[in-house]
Structures are given as C-alpha cells and as structure tokens.
C-alpha cells in the first residue's frame, strides 16, 4: 500500500512538472532604450555649384593701379574631398569660375585713348581647406593656387589692339558650411586672389596683374 501511495505521488508530481514546463513563461519586457542619432561626418567626396560677386583692380608692373573699379558676377562649380579627425576637418577643393569682371582706366587723362578695357573671363583655384566642425556646422580657412584668363583692349591712334593672357597666383580666405541633411550642404565664403603680372602686346607691351576679392554662396552634394 505504501509503495502504491509513493508511486502515485511521484506520478502526480512528474505530471505537474511536465504540465508546468509546457506553460508559457511570463517575463518582464526589456526596458526601452532610445537609440542615439547617427553622428554626422564630413569625410567624403562632394561636388556643387556657387554664385557670387567679385571686385578689385588690374595692376601695372610697378604695382600701381592700371584699371580700377573692376567688378562683376562670378559663378561656377567645385569638387572636393574632406577627412574628419574628431572635430578637425581637412580637405582639398578645386573650382572653376566664369566671370564678367571688367575694369576701366584708372587715370582717364593719361590712359584714355590708349587703354580702353580689361576683363577677367574666368578663374579657378586648387586649395587646401582646414577647419573645426561643430557637428553639422564647419568653420574653415582655405588657401592655395589660383589662375585666370584675362584680355585687354587698347585703342592707339585710332587702331584697336587686343591681347589675352593666362595669369597664375595665389588665393586665401575662409567661410562657413552647414549640412542640412547627410548629403546636402550649403556654404558662404570669401576669397582674396592675387594673379601675377603678364605681358600684353598692345602695339606697345604693357604688363598687368589682377588683385580681387570674391564673396560667394554655394551648395554641395556629399557622396
């Protein structure tokens, strides 16, 4: 009898354990932890367009102003690459600009009837960039090589002469760029550019260079 009672008790305990094992186990849900937004990085290639305004002087070989009040619109495109180290960003950018920058004689009494007009047709730069990133806002300095093509027209004794030359020099400036999305950024920048003298053959030879400033706004697509 005792054996039967012990066997029955064991059978009931085993059956209860098996049934309990088949029941779903209720667990507390894991606490909700919001995911941090992805950190923006300036590293990568980009390309874009820009539009702005330029002003400055054509200068003679002795550094005096040959033409003044030269100004006009500038517009073009840029291509570059950035690398970010912590909050520090370095990069390389090249751009090519069309311009209708024109200047007239600085001394009408001395040059009127001799030199009538000078125009910068285009200019471009190859520049390094270095700056500090505040998340999606980049404050940067920039500088490097500059080049440009200009033409000068002269009227001498009723005859018109013209010549065009390519100038090479340097540029220096800075700006601010902001990323509105992970791919779209916008910038505003200032550049001072100094293009060295070249010799223009205008019946008589005349040397001229160009010093000018530009302010421009642009948009970039970051790949």
Protein Blocks (a to p, Z undefined) as FASTA:
>chain_A
ZZmmmmmmmmmmmmmmmmmmmpccddddddddddddddddfbdcdddddddddddddddf
kopafbghiacddddddddddddehjaccdddddddddfbdcddfblmlmgokambdcdf
bdcdddddddddehjaccddddddddddddddddeehiacddddddddddddddddddfb
fkbccdddddddddddddddehiacddddddddddddddddZZ
